[in-house]
Amino acid sequence: MSVLSVPRLFFKGRASWNPATGNNNDQWPLYDFTRAELNWEFLNDPAQEPPIGITPDNVRERFPAWARTLRWYQPVDDQGRPTPGWWQNPGEWGYFGGMEWCLHDTARPDDPGPGASTDTRFTGGQLEPGGPVITSDPLVHHPEDPDSGGIIDIVGDAFPHSTFPTPGRMVDNNPDAWWGSSFYLKRFQVGSRIAPQCHLSGDVAPGSSMNSRWLSLARNLNADGQLQIAGVGGAVLQACIPGDPKTLRIASGTSALLDALRAALTQRGVQGLMVRLTAYRTLYFTAAEFEHCDSISDPQERTTAQYRRLTELWDRELREGRTPSQNPCVSTVLGTVGLWHDGEMPTSAPGGRCLLPSRMFQCAYEGRQEKHGTSPRGTALQGWCAPAVAETRHTRDAVYVSLDLGNTLPEIDSLGEKANLGDLRLVVRDGQGVAHAVGDLPFDAYRTSAYETTAGIVDIKAAAEVVPLLDTGTLELHYAPGGDPVALLTESTVTAETDQRSVYLDQGEPGTITVQVRERGAIPRRDVELVVQQYVPDPPQPCAEGGAWRKPDGGAYQEVLDLTTQTVTVSAGIGEATVSFRPVRSGCATVAFFPVERYGPGTPPAAIGPAPAADDGSGVPYGISWASYACVRVLPFHDDLPRQFADCWNAGFSPRDAWDFLYRKVLYVHDVVYPVMKHYAHLDLGDKESVDRNIDQIVALAERDLLHSTLYMPVTRELSEGQRRVLKTYQGLVGKGWPAERLGEWR
């Protein structure tokens, strides 16, 4: 099933991410996520050094300039001790970003560097488990142009009354968090630069999005200290394309690999295509303007130099009346196109048999020589792997266990070489707890060259004597750091996932999350229990550097939903549970799912961090990176806002007063925190004439039925229903020419 079945088509390349970072909370609590407003208490705190002095009265003039001004950042360690700091601007590296993402390099599209490609291209395919990787195919190397292999990319929804698409959009349900990103798109397309859809074009499942799964902040051990920010991380994204011929087209006769994929779609039980990709080794400040910074070995000095160059560039462009530069980051991506089978739910998370981390690994750094900020050769490093999924594949002559290690095993440093964990072994543990070897995975099978060839998918031929145990046993991936094998990954026989990874609620609005429960990748044939627990960000918002979860305690950590710890029983043969709740206050909540089969029947942990801090063998490790959860954003409680606007208008029928209310209560955040609208969309949200002229389009793109579309505005999804109603009322006043008439009663 899934991309682990055959045929598999592999691709490799780059992805560009262009988030708007003005609301980021990594260094300073400038944004109040619970109210979706600027944090006035911080911005006008006289104790700040130097003083900021930004208030609602001067925000339009003062905030954009302050967001671009260098400010000293002094980080501290877990014990509160200062660590090396640097200078950066509060708006961060993407202040003018527009939330776009794509599968090509937009930072340096015409100058990728020696031997590099700016596109994401197909590199080969497999037609049999364990079979050869086919690279002599027109999809990989066109006979008339060896460099024009099939390019895969994504596009968003078309603008109204147009065929011109919007870009894909990336959105953080909780902008303070790194664990709640969703990626919206309309279509995958495969072709060439001049004919982007000539090979394949397919719409993703309606209402779906790709979501960051299995986030690993130890994806790269960064022993040379050259990676920045999320450069050490990796994530898996997945989407499914229904096989409806109205929305999926695959050209025939142009590629044997595509023909095999097209033929497989006619098989019973296949409902479409699945695309799974891993993004990792993210690089920042990659444009030519920052090349002079690359030779600075000290990480803090290099960061300061990059931000200084960025702010200088922005200031010069604005002085000269030019559009300020955008500064997207660029990731390496590997991925697979395969089959989407009946029963594979959810669509945005890898299915199959899930192996979760069970202990830390250790390895030695044998990379480049020591220099400032790097590790010396021979340094002992440790970390956690990320999850993997497995499926059993039967062929005429053998049985294979196919493993997806796309985001599982780390790289050692910025050069991208895999950490050498030695020979790995897949085992299956029987009902008596005895481990039986399925097959071995030597380092050559997962080192970087092999990993990139098959996007991390490996086929392990199962020893004949263990085949009868595969369906009922528990899979483990072992390594032997000191000669005695230990389990790095252990199968969680029961899993719980949801496609509703990003939920938005308004005041009083009920919410539900549908959770898909599976046992060894299939619908359970017995009753299973699921513990559901609400968590809120730790430290509490709007504090800076939120990186963990904590149970509500009625004090600093206030509950967001009326969801208490509960145990849900999923009946045999159903495989689905519904969790219901209502908002208690505005803010961000994480709803986590704990299969009792794995975590036990006790109370879930009071707090969960990015990964366990130590490997003490005390029990099943908890970590955000491999938890099962949904992110719920309760928008600001604005039910009374329309009445307040009506009172404002009725008091004097003043267009200026109506505009001032709209700006202060609805538009100012999107004006100053996301300046991309002014400089790239040519919509000045701080100018009444500009807004009045475009009010119909603004309201049309803010309709909630576009919430899963790349057209939706605001891209951040932070518009409450009360604010939307104010916008519509303002639209009515503009359309009627500002009539001196009272607005009706608001309830």
N, C-alpha and C positions, 0 to 999 in steps of 0.2 A: 504494500500500500504506500501511498504518498510518493515523494521524490526518491524514496529508497527502492521502489519498484523500478522496473525497466519498461521502456527506454528512459534514460536520463540524459539531459543535455546540460553541459557545464558552461558557465561564463565567469569572466574575471574582468575587473576594471576598477573604476572609481565612482564614488558617489560624492556629490556636493551638498552641503547643508548650509542654509543661510538663515538661521534663526534671528529673531529680533531679541537682543540680549539686554535691552534697557530695563527689563523687569527682573533680571537675574539677581539672586540673593546670595551669591557666593561669598562676597566680601563685606558688603554693607547692607543693612536692612532698609533700603530705600523704598521698598514696595510692600504694601500690606495686602497679602494674598487673600486674607479672609474677606476683605471689603472690596477687593479689586480696585484699590486706590493707592496713591502715593502715601507713604508713611510720614505724615506731617510731623509727628512727634520727633522723629529722627531728623528730618530735613530742617526743622526750625529749632533744634536743640541748641541753646546757647553754650552748652558744655562741649560741643564738637570743636575740634581743633584741626584745621582752621574752621571757623563758623561757616555754616552753609547758608542759612537765612532764606530758605525757599518757603513761601507761603502760598495759599490759594490765590492771593491777589497778584503775585508776581511770577507764578509758575511758568507761564507761557514764555516769558523773557529769560528767566533765570535757569530753569531746569535744563534745557538743551545745552546751554553753554557749560553748566557744571558737569553734565554727563560726559562731556568731551574733554574735561580738564584733568590732568594727571593728579593723582592723589596717592599718598604713601599708604601701602597696605602692609600691616604687621601681623602675620599669622602666628599662632601659638600651637604647641603640641597638646597631647591629651592631658598633660599635667599643668597646662596653662603657662608653660615657659615659652618665651619668644623664639621663633625660628627665623631663618633668613627671609626678608621681605623684598618687595619690589614696588615700583611705581606703575600705576595703571589708571585708566579713566573709569569712573563709576558706571558708565554706559556699556562697558566691556567691549569685546572685540567685534561685536556685530550690531552696534547701536542702530545702524541703518539697514539692518536685515529685514527681509520680507517674508520669512517663514517658508521659503521655497526649498524643495529638494528634488534631486534628479540623479540619474545614473550616468553622469558624465562630469568632467572636471570643468567647472565654470570659472575657477580662479585664474587658470592660465590655459585657456582653451586652444591657443595656437602655439604654445611653447611649453610642452609638457616635460622637456628635459630629454637627455639622451636615452634612446631605447624605450621611452614611455609612451603610453597612449592616453589620450584624454577621454576615450570612450570606454564603455563596458561591452566586451565582445565575447562571443561564444568561442570556446577553446577546444571543445570536443564532446564526445558522447559515448555512452555505453549501451549496448543492446542486450547484454547478458550479465547477470551477477558474476563478479570475478573475471569478466571478459576484458578484452583489450579496450583501451580508450581510442576511439576513432577520431583522428584529426584530419584525415584526407577527405574532407567533405566540403562542398561549396559553402556551407554555412560557416565553416571555419576559415577556409582558404578558397576564395573564388578563383576559378581557373584563369579568368582574364585579368584579375588584379589580386595578387596574393595578400595584400594588406587590407582588403575590403570585406573581411569576414563579417558575419551577421552582428549588428549592433543592437543591444537591448536597452530600452529606456522606458520611462513612464511619462504620461501626460495627465492633466486634470480635466475637469469638466469644461465644456465650451462656454464662452460668454453668451448671454442671451442674444438670440437672433443672429448668431454667428457660428462658424465652424472653427474659429480660432480658439485653441484650448488655453485654459489657465495652467500654471505650473502645478506640480504636486505641492502639498502643504504639510508641514510638520507642526504639531501642537503639543505642548505640555499641559496635561490636565491640571497639574499642580506645578506652576512655573518654578517653585522653590525646590522641586524634586528632580532627580535624575532617573526615577524608576517609572514614570508615567507618560512616556512619549507615544503619540499616535501619528501615523503617516498616511495622509489621505491622497488618493489617486483615483483616476477613472479607468485608465487603460494601460496595459503593457503593449509595447510594439517592438517588432524585430524587423530590421531591414538594414539599409545603408544610410549614409548621411543625406544623400540626395533623394532617397525613397525610404523614409523611416518605417513604413508599414508593409514593405513589399513581401516579406516572408510570413509574418504573423501579426495579427492584431486581435486583442481580446480584452473585453471589459471585465473588471473584477466583480465579485458578487455584490449586488446592490446593497447599499447601506453598510458596507464593510470598510475596514481600514486595516493597515498593517500596524502592528504594535511591537515595541521593543520587548523582546523576550530574552530570558536567560542573560540579563545584563551582567557582565563580569568586569569588575574594576581591576582584576588581576589578569586580564587577557594578555597583557604584556608586562613582564617583570621590570622593564625599563632600567636594566642594570647600567646602561650608559648615560642615564639621566637626560636623554635628548627629547623625550616625548612630553607634551604639555597637556594640561587640562584633562579632557576625556581621551587623550591619545593612548592611555593605558587600557582603555575599555574596549569591549566588544559586545555586540548584540545580534540576535537573530530576528529577521523580519520575514513574514510569510503572508501570502495572499492566494486566493483561489479564483479561477476563471471558469464560469459555467460553460458547458459545451454547446450552448445554444448557437446554431449557425448564424443567427441574426447578429450576435455580438462577438463571436469567435470565428476568425478566418485564418486558415493555414494554407499557404500556397503549396500546391503539389507539383512534383516533378523537378523541383529546384534543388532539393537536398534529400539524401537518403535518410539522414537523421530526422528531418522534419516529416518525411513520409512515414517513418516508423512511429513517430508521435501521433500523427494524424490517424494512422490505422488503429493504434491502440485506443483512441477515443471511441471507437465503435464496439469495443469489448463490453460485455455485460458487467455491470457494476461500476463502470467508469462514468463520472458525471462532469468531468472537465479537466482542466490543467491546474497544477499547483506550482507556484514560484516561491522558492525559499532562498534567502540570501543572508550572508553574514557580513556585517560591517565592522571594521576594526582598523587599528593603526591610523587613527585620525590625526591629521596634520593641520596646524594653524599658521596663519600669516605666510601663506604659500605664494602669494603674488610676487612679481619681480621687484616691487618696491621694497620688499623686506629681505632681499638676498644678502645685503651687507650684514644682517644680524646673524646669519647662519653660522658664521665662524666664531661667534662668542660662545665659549665653552661653559661658562658659569650660567646655570639656568635662570637665576634671578636677574643677572645683568642682561641676559638675552631677552627675557620678558620685558624688562624696562625699556630696552632699546626698541623692541617691536611696538610697544604701546606709544612710545615717544614719536616714532615715525608715523604711526597711524593717526595720532592727533594732529601732527603737523600737516599731514596730507589732507585731512578733513578741513582744517582751518583754512588752508590755502584755497581749496576748492570752493568753500562757501564764500570767502572774500571775493573770489573771481566770478561768483554767480554761477558756478558749475554744479552739477549733481554730485554729491559726495559719494566717494567710492564705497562699494560694499566689500565685505571681507569674509567670504564663505570659507568654511573649513572643508577639508577633503579627506575621505576615508578610502581605504582599500576595501573592495567588495569581492566576494566569491559567492556563487550561487548555482542553483540547479533548477531546471524546468522539468517537471515530471507529471505524474497522473494524480488526479483528485478522485478518490473512490467514494462510493456510497458509504454513508455512516461515518465519514471522517469529519468530526466536529470536535472542537471549534475549527474554523477555517484559518484563523490568524495565529495559531499555535501549533508547533510540531506535535503530531500524534505518534502512536506506537507505544513501545515499551520504554519507559523513561528511567534513565539511570541518573541518580543525583549524587553530588559529592558526599563522601563519608569521612574523609580525612584529608589533611594537608599533604602536599608533596614537598620534596626537597630535591634540589639539583645544584650543580655547580655552574658558575659563570665562566665560560671559556672564550669570551668575545674579545673586543678591542682592548688595547692597553689602558691602564688607569690614567685618567686625567681629572681635573677638578670636577667634582659633582658626580663622578661615576664610580662603579665598583671595580676593584682590581680582579685580575684573572684568578680563578680558583675560589672566589667568594661563594659561600654557601647561601643559596636563595631558597625561599619557601613561598607557598601560596596555595590557593584553592583552584581546582579545575571548575569548569562550568558543566551543566548537564549534557547528556547525550541521549539519543533515542536509537532504538534497535528494532529490527523486524526480521523475521525468519523468511528466507526465500528458498523455494524448492525448484530445482532444475531437473532435467532428465537424469543427470549423473551424480548430483551431489545436493547437499543442503548447505546453505550459507546463512550466516547471521550478518545482516548489513547494519553497520553502525554509522550514524551521522555525527561526526566529530567536528562539525563546522565551527563551533565556538568553544570547544571543550578544552583543548590543550594549549597552553600559553606559548607566546614567543618570548625570547630572552631579552631582546633589546630593540632599539629603533631600526636595526637592519632587517628585522622581520624573520630571523631564524628561529625555528621551534626549539623550545627547551628540550634537552635530551633527558627524558625520564627513564631511559633504558628500554629493554624489551617489556612490552605489556602483554598481559594474557587475559583473554575473555574466559570466564568460568561460569558454570551454572551450578547453583547450590540446590541439592535435592531436599525433599521433605524432612530428612533426618539431619540436615545441616551440613552434609558432606559436599565439598566443592569438587567439581569435575571439569577438567580443561576442555573448553570448546575449541580454542585455537589461539595462536600467538600473533602478536602485532609488533614486529621488530621496529626499531627507530626508523629504518629506511622506509617503512610503510606510512609513517606520519610526519616525517621531516618536511620542511617547507616545500620542496620541489614536488613531493608526492601529494601533499595537502592541496597545493594549488592546482594540481592536475585534475583532481576529482572533487574539488570543493569540500574536502573533508570527509567524504563518504568512503568507507572501506568495507570490503566484503571478506569475511572470515569463513573459510570452509570449515564446517563443523565436523569434528571427529564422529565417526559413525556410531560409536557406543553412547554418545550423549544426545543424539537426536531425539530419542523418546522422552528425554527430560526437559527439552526446550519449552514445551507448551505449559508445563506446570512448575518448573523450577524458577529460581530467582537468579537473574544475571548479575554478574559483578565484573568490573574491570580492575585487574590487579597490577601492581608494580612491586619491584623488589629492591628497595633502596639499600638494604643491608644484607641481602641474600635471602631473607625470609619474605615471601609475598604477603602483601596487605592490600585491602580493597580501597582503591581511590574513589570508585563510583559503585554505588549499590542500587539495584533496581527498586523503585517505589512501585510495588505491585498495584497499588490503587492511586490514581491521579485525579485531580480536579482542576479544570480550566474553564475559562469563559471568553467569548468573543467581545463581551461588553466590558472591555478593559478601561474605557473612558466614558463615564456617565456624568451628565450635567443635569442638575435639578434646580428648580426655583423654589421660593418660599412656599411651604405647604404642599408641594408636589410630591406624590408618592413615587417611589422608585423600586425597580426589581432588577435582579441579576439572575440570568439563567446559567447554571453551572453544569458542565458536562463531566460526568464521572465515568472513568474507565478502569478496568482491571486487566492488566497485561495488554493494554491497547484495545480491549473489546468491552462491550456493554456487560457489566457484572451480571452473573447468573445467580447472585445471592444478594441479600440486603447488605448495604454498606453504610457506614456512618461518617458524617462530615461535620466537623466543628467550624463554625463561622465566627470570626472575631473582627471587631472594628479597631483600627489604629489611627492615630493622628501623628503629624510630623513631630520629630524630636531633633533639636529643640523646638518649642512651640513657635508658630509664626506670630509676628514677622521677624523673629530672630534670624541672624545670618547663619549660613552653613548648615542648613538642615540636611541630615544624611541618614536618619534612622526613623523607626516607628516606635510609638509607645501607646499602651492602652490608655484610654481616658481615665483620669483619676478624680475628676470633679474639682481640681485645683487649677494649676497652670495648663494642664492638658484636658481641655474641655471636649466632650463628645460633640460630634457634628451630626450624627444620625441617631435615631431612636433604636439602634441595633445593639442589643446586648449579646453577650456570648450565648450561642445556641448550638445545639446539636441537631443536624438534619439527617433523617433516615432516607436513603435512596433505595427504593424497592427493587427487588430482583427483576431484571429484564427491562428496566426503565432507563437507567443511566443518566438521569437528568434531575436537577433540583432547582427550585426557585427560592431566592432570598429576597424578602421584601423589607422596606424601611421607609421612613419619612425624615425630612430634615429637621434638626433641632436648632441649628444656627448655621450661618454661612461659614464656609471654610473648606478644607480638603481632608478627606478621609480615605483610608485604605482598608478595603474589606478583604480579609485574607481567609483562605480555605485550607483546613488541615484534615486530610484523610486520617481517621483514627487508626487505620491499618498501619500507617507509617509512624505517626507522631504519638499514638497512644490516646487513651480516653481522658487524660487530665486537662487542666486548664492551659490554654496556649500561653506562651511566654509573655511576660509583661513588656518586653522591649525586643526589637529585632534590628540588628545593624546590617551594613552591607555584606558582611560575612562574619562568622565567628572569629573572635579575636585570637583564640588559641585552639590548638587541637589537643584537648585534654582527655578525650575518650569518655566523656561523661554521659554521652547519649547521642541521640540524633541531632546533628547540627542544624541550626536555623540561620538562614541568611536571606536578605532581600533578593539577592541575585538568582536564587532558584525557588523562591516562594511562589505560591499560586494566589493571585489576588486581582482585584479590580480597583481602579481609582475613581472616587466619586467627588465631584466638585459641586458644592452647594453655592450657588451664586448669591450675591448680596441680597439681603431681605429688603426689597424695594416695592412691596405691595402698595405703600402709601405715596410713592413718588408721583403717580399720575394725578392724584388729588392735589398734591402740593403745586404741581405745574398749573392745574386748573385755577387754583387760588391766585397764583402769580399773574396769570393772564386776566382773570376776572377783576383783579384789583385796579387795573388801569388800561387794559387793552394795548399794552406797549410791546411792539415787536422787539425793541432792544431788551426789555426785561425778559421776554420769552427766550431770546437768544442767550442772554447771560445765564439763565436757568439751565438751558440745554447744554451749554458749554461746561458749566461747573459740575453738573450732576451726571452728565453722560459722556461728553466728548473729550474733556481735557486730557484724560489718561491716554486715549488713543492718539491725541495730537502730539503730546510731548514725549511719551514713552516709546511710541512707535512712529518715528518721523518718516518712515518709508512712504506713508500715504502722501505726505506733502511733496517729497522730492522725487518719487518714482510714479505714483499714481496721479499726480497733479491734482490732488484733492486736499486743500488746506483746511483741516478740521478746526482750525482756530479762526477762520475767516467766515463771517456770516454770509457774505455774498457768494462765496464758493460753495458753502453748504446748502444755501437756499437753491442755488442753481442745480445742484445734484441730489436734492433730497429724495426725489422719487427713486433714483437708483440706490441710494443708501438704504432706504427702507426695504426695497425689493430684495437686496442681498442679505438683509438681516433677518429674513423670515426663518423660523425654526425648522421648516421642512428642508432647508438647505444645510442643516447642521453637519451632515456627513459628506457634504460636497466641498470641492476645492474652491467654489465660488463664495462660500459663506464669509460674511463680514460681521464683526471683526474676526480676523483669522484666529485670534487667541480664544474665541468662544466665551469671552468674559462679559457678555451683554445680558443683563437680567431681563426678565419679562416686564418688570416695571419700567425699566429704561426703554425697552422696545415700544411700549405703549406711549411713552412721552415722545419718542421720535415720530410715531404715526400721528399723534395729535399735532405736533409741530408741522408735519407735512401737510395736514389738513388746513392749518392756518395759512401756510405759504400758498397752497393751491387756491384758496379762496380770496387771496389778496389782503390778508390781515383784517377780517371784518370785526368791527367793534361790537361783537356779540359774546354773551356769556357762554362759556363751555358748560355742558350739562353736569348733572350731579355725578360724583364719583363715589363709588362704594367699594 
